[in-house]
């Protein structure tokens, strides 16, 4: 059983600096996790380096990276540094990062047989790949079910729209029928009112003799107390008639 090789202090602190992610806007892992990128050198010196190292000199930090065979890659976003054994979430690989004068001694051992930690990480990657595959299959099934449900809802919505349209047409026809009925009723009432008006007009031309007009006819008679249109005399009218001759 092979023993674990101590991790260089500089490499370990650099790894911790990236894992904490307190200054991800200044320095962070790349999206793939196979390297790290420095976005702002000035802020790196003022806010980050002094929290992990005894100095805050960015140039010294870069020299140390070069000493451990980190490769510098140009980028529009900042300065990218990468090493084949410096990867996000793979702390056990840090033991294989050595200085230039030591790397040749440890390289054959790495090529002969992977350590137990590396095998464990490989198995972990395999398990993750299996989980991703199963999750992908489950997502495909859920997507298929979602599509079927969506198609069913679309059909139901179309049927509902067709039903609402037919109902609106029926209601419109009924409104027209009611309007026609009301028009017929109004026309009938208008004819009745017209007939009644003509009847009233005809009755208004006939004027019966009123009592006051009858009294006026008696004033112009020879004897105002005698009703000449009557066939009989009132006793009072008779006495008045006799007295007129005395």
HELIX and SHEET records of a PDB file:
HELIX    1   1 UNK A    9  UNK A   20  1                                  12    
HELIX    2   2 UNK A   41  UNK A   43  1                                   3    
HELIX    3   3 UNK A   44  UNK A   48  3                                   5    
HELIX    4   4 UNK A   49  UNK A   51  5                                   3    
HELIX    5   5 UNK A   58  UNK A   67  1                                  10    
HELIX    6   6 UNK A   91  UNK A   96  5                                   6    
HELIX    7   7 UNK A  100  UNK A  112  1                                  13    
HELIX    8   8 UNK A  116  UNK A  205  1                                  90    
HELIX    9   9 UNK A  211  UNK A  219  1                                   9    
HELIX   10  10 UNK A  235  UNK A  243  1                                   9    
SHEET    1   A 4 UNK A  27  UNK A  29  0                                        
SHEET    2   A 4 UNK A  35  UNK A  38 -1                                        
SHEET    3   A 4 UNK A  79  UNK A  82 -1                                        
SHEET    4   A 4 UNK A  71  UNK A  74 -1                                        
END                                                                             
